[in-house]
Amino acid sequence: MQKITAPIIDRVDFVLGMKNRRVFETSVGVPSEELRSIVKAARDRQRMRYGGNYTNAIVSIKLFEEMVRFSPTQLTRIETVSSEEKLSTWFSLKILRLSRTISDARGKDTVSDTAVDEALNWKVQASRFHGSLMR
């Protein structure tokens, strides 16, 4: 198997593990219509925040920094984990953007500590998976 380079791997946001399900097994997740509504509301919040058709994923770093606030504790936590896990600056920025997106999906005006922890968890898991692809 050929190895994948770090710059390509850095662009993968997260990795989901999927369980095998039987065809007629009932789903325990969120119905599609409800999920669609949550995503639409989150994107609407982002477009209102930044103006235009911008979302957290594509807004410029400068505008993101102007419009989104993190507490000093949250930033320290992200810096500490990024350093411990040897995450790139690009990866750390994705953690910030993902934290804001998680809070938007929950209808929150501010980024919660829970959203930061969840984003860190997703990204660290992805980073560890990425590391296994590079070995």
N, C-alpha and C positions, 0 to 999 in steps of 0.2 A: 504494500500500500504506500502510495506517495504521500509525503508530508505536506501540510498546508502551512503557508507562511503566516507569521504573526499579524501583519497588516490586514490580511484577508480575515483572519479569525477575529480580530478586534471589532469587525463590523457585524458580527453575529450578536444580537441583543440578548437572547436567552435560549436555553435548551429545555424542551419539555419532554419528560418521560411519558410514554403512552402505554397503558395496560391493554392487553387483549380483552375484548369484550365479546360476549355471545351476541348473535344477531338480534335476539328478542329481549335482551336484558334492558331493563328500564334505566334511563339516564338519571344521574344524581346531580348533574350540573345545572347551570342557568339556562333557561330556554333561549333559543336564538333571538326571538323578538325582544326579550328583556335585555339581552347582551347588546343587541343592535341599538336599543334606546340608550343604554349606558354609554356606549362609544360615541353616539351622536351628541349626547349632552356634554361629554368631556371635550370633544372637538369644538363644539360651539363655545364652551368656556375659553378654550385656547384662542380661538379666532377673535373673541371679544377682547381678550387680554392683549394680544399682539397687534390686532387690526389686520385687515386683509385675509388671506387664506393661509396664514401661518399656523403651524402646530408645534408642539414642543420638539418634535423630531427634526424639523427643518428650519426653525427660526434661527437667525444668526446668534452667535455666542454673545455679541454685544447687547442685542435686544433682550435675550434671555436673562443676562445679568442685570439689566435695568429693571425688568419687570418681575423677576422671581426672587424671593428672599428666603434664605436658609438661616437658621439660628447658628451662632458660633459653635454650639455643641454638636449640631448636625454636621457642620463642615469638618470639625475635628474628627468626628466618628468616621466620615467618609475618607478623610486623609489618612487616618490610622489604618483602616482596613485596606485601603489602596496600597499603602506602604508595605504592610504585612504580607499581602497577597502579590506584591510586585505588579500591580496593575498599571497600565499606561495612563498618561494624562487623558488620552482619547476615551479610554474605558471609564475613567473617573467622571468625565463630562457626561457620558451616557448614564451613569448612576444618578447624577443630578437631574437630567432630563426625565429619566424613568420615575424618579421620586415625585416629580411634579405631575407627571401623567397619572400615576397611581392616585394622587390626591385629587386630580381633576375627575377621575372616574368615580371617586367617592363623593364628589360634589363639594369639596373643601376649597376655601379661598386661600388657605395657607398650607404649606407642606408639613405634614405631621411626622413625628419621630417614627411612627409605625410605617409610614410610606417609605422613609429612608431605609429602615431596617429591611423591609420587603425588597426594595430595589437592590440593596447590598446582597441580600440572600440570592436573588436571581442572578446577579452579575458574577458573584463569586462562584456559584455553581457552574455558570457558563465558562468562566475563566478556567476552572479546574478541568472541565470537559475539553476545552480548547487545548490545554496543556497536554492532555493525553493524545490529541491529534498531532501534536508537534514532536512527540517522542519517536 
